[in-house]
Amino acid sequence: MYLRERYFREIEAWPTVDLSDGYFTILRPQTDEEAHPLLRQEVFRLQSGNKFEYFYKGEEMFNGVVNTGPSKNWLEIAWCEAAGTAAILYNGEGIPSRVQWFDGTTPDEAIDRWCEEFVVPWTETYGNDDDEPFAA
């Protein structure tokens, strides 16, 4: 996943690996114990009566033409339906971890807002021959 520079500039920490293109897979539930300690710590800090559910969303690498396998990067989400908010942690090999809060009516909507803020979008271009989209 290519991240915008501001993701790193805001925390003054930079990746120690080259980032590669990719996309997120399906959202799956996880237990509190499976969630990253940094994410649990951020939720615990709130000390609210709100119930949080934890989710995981893996990342698949993409070379612009085909999938090239699972990435070592992923998202973890702590979602509170009552508050309509999610704590989102992007984590992976060589990626500085940080937790950001985003509102949304579902965990996926909060993830979409996180992506709008931090993920460099794919550019689709249409050719003259068959008008099929392709990644530029």
Disulfide bonds with the S-S distance in Angstrom:
none
